[in-house]
């Protein structure tokens, strides 16, 4: 006898007919399951999956048994979970035809009123919207809470959704599928010990790559401050105004801010190594062109393109470092600290080198030749570093193995992605999200003051202490000492406070607002430094006193930078963190390009003391920013359209709707 009281042959025919009906429409079978269980969700619950397995096991065990035994088995099951034979067949067909490549859905257990399910914690993880469980919560609200909890603890869903959304640029056409092409996202490493995986490279190789890209970032920002030492001679040679000559710095900074908009997403198509290898030589050609210029108009245009083509390293070097140190969090922290230090050291050592070069060799050396030599020394080291971006590595290896693979292509979809994500989204976040707006304004002002020092320091140390052009750049060493001290302080503080002795994250400091403690320390250093500099710069005070004022400034600058970086990374999902940092990048380089244009007039009209005090009072007014976010940051995150709160609602959507985003 069959399981439904018929012969085995009849039973087999009925099963085959049911399977054909169920496989005709996978969506129809899902709706059948939902209607039979009283559910309206797109997700199959964990309980349903377990019931499916139990029924299949029961069918196998009961094969050959009488119908009475089957009825007895069904009586033992919960009444609301029983399925009719047709529904069982539909469920089997749905299970058999399930696509393994779909993004993993979020299972949840429907709560039994009034008690809460054991799998849901009474409160959400620390740092999120902590509320006690309310039995009246509907299913969507309960699922959203569990989603937030899982994001905060593992962030695996974030990565899954980010991978799913990235497939929009690698969707295979019908012709490509027929030709046997594979999607680049379906490829993976051969094994955990795959030598092509950057995680398995030797530490010596990893540190070589880290140092090369960090030096490249230093070289990019070095070109900004080197130029300032040539301004006095440019004014005399071309008869240009001081403001016009200073705008050479402005155009270079604008190039640094706009360059990554296009090159960062392009690195996901052609690889990071090619971006490094192509952009640096082009930037060197424009740098060389500055030395052959015969008027200021030519210099300004060349300076813009010089900054534009040297800038990609500032945006993709962080990705390179994270890709090679992903499996070693402690080493990753040191590598990131080195990477973050390099772009700030460039502007501080530029005046030291450029001052002596301009004084002894002329403006061409400080505006062109020195930067050209630094770039030339890095270029050979850069050309031999390997590719680190996983999809590019796998795509090239697949082609060597004669596997047809389809990766992201430079197409209209790619252009639209740049316009939407890399142009519009950063500006949308900047002007609509309170977190991005206020923290970007804060750090942009600090960065702008640093570049304003390029004009203020010569006024102080040449005008007051009568130093020559070369020596007047040495006071920037004080800021450099502060930067290095800030890096070491952050490394020690994070190791002792943010992490436990075993290297795991300290739960007490796991919330986004807990990272603001670093910014609170740095915020007090800035006004102290500026007041110190302004009112100690006088002939009766030794010149080392105002030089020492640069130490707390550099110390506070790097701490605020790390605060913004960490807070953004904890407030926004991966797909939006890049846009938040891009908005911060554009704003800070825009501020930095403008401040030097009026710094000279400001110090001439107000005097050294009051001009520095204006900057000090503004920084003093900004001191409460990290404290305000510490108190109300959770509310800002809940209202953010780009944060994890909104993101939890987004990933509650079925996977089919993600393809249309």
Secondary structure as GFF3:
##gff-version 3
##sequence-region A 1 661
A	DSSP	alpha_helix	8	24	.	.	.	ID=ss1
A	DSSP	alpha_helix	26	37	.	.	.	ID=ss2
A	DSSP	alpha_helix	46	61	.	.	.	ID=ss3
A	DSSP	alpha_helix	67	76	.	.	.	ID=ss4
A	DSSP	three_ten_helix	79	81	.	.	.	ID=ss5
A	DSSP	alpha_helix	85	96	.	.	.	ID=ss6
A	DSSP	alpha_helix	139	153	.	.	.	ID=ss7
A	DSSP	alpha_helix	156	166	.	.	.	ID=ss8
A	DSSP	three_ten_helix	167	169	.	.	.	ID=ss9
A	DSSP	alpha_helix	174	178	.	.	.	ID=ss10
A	DSSP	beta_strand	182	183	.	.	.	ID=ss11
A	DSSP	three_ten_helix	184	186	.	.	.	ID=ss12
A	DSSP	three_ten_helix	198	200	.	.	.	ID=ss13
A	DSSP	alpha_helix	203	228	.	.	.	ID=ss14
A	DSSP	alpha_helix	231	238	.	.	.	ID=ss15
A	DSSP	alpha_helix	242	270	.	.	.	ID=ss16
A	DSSP	alpha_helix	272	291	.	.	.	ID=ss17
A	DSSP	alpha_helix	296	310	.	.	.	ID=ss18
A	DSSP	alpha_helix	312	324	.	.	.	ID=ss19
A	DSSP	alpha_helix	329	360	.	.	.	ID=ss20
A	DSSP	alpha_helix	363	364	.	.	.	ID=ss21
A	DSSP	pi_helix	365	369	.	.	.	ID=ss22
A	DSSP	alpha_helix	370	383	.	.	.	ID=ss23
A	DSSP	alpha_helix	390	400	.	.	.	ID=ss24
A	DSSP	beta_strand	405	406	.	.	.	ID=ss25
A	DSSP	alpha_helix	412	417	.	.	.	ID=ss26
A	DSSP	pi_helix	418	424	.	.	.	ID=ss27
A	DSSP	alpha_helix	425	432	.	.	.	ID=ss28
A	DSSP	alpha_helix	434	463	.	.	.	ID=ss29
A	DSSP	three_ten_helix	471	473	.	.	.	ID=ss30
A	DSSP	alpha_helix	476	493	.	.	.	ID=ss31
A	DSSP	pi_helix	494	498	.	.	.	ID=ss32
A	DSSP	three_ten_helix	507	509	.	.	.	ID=ss33
A	DSSP	three_ten_helix	512	515	.	.	.	ID=ss34
A	DSSP	alpha_helix	516	536	.	.	.	ID=ss35
A	DSSP	alpha_helix	543	571	.	.	.	ID=ss36
A	DSSP	alpha_helix	574	621	.	.	.	ID=ss37
A	DSSP	alpha_helix	624	639	.	.	.	ID=ss38
A	DSSP	alpha_helix	644	650	.	.	.	ID=ss39
A	DSSP	alpha_helix	655	658	.	.	.	ID=ss40
###
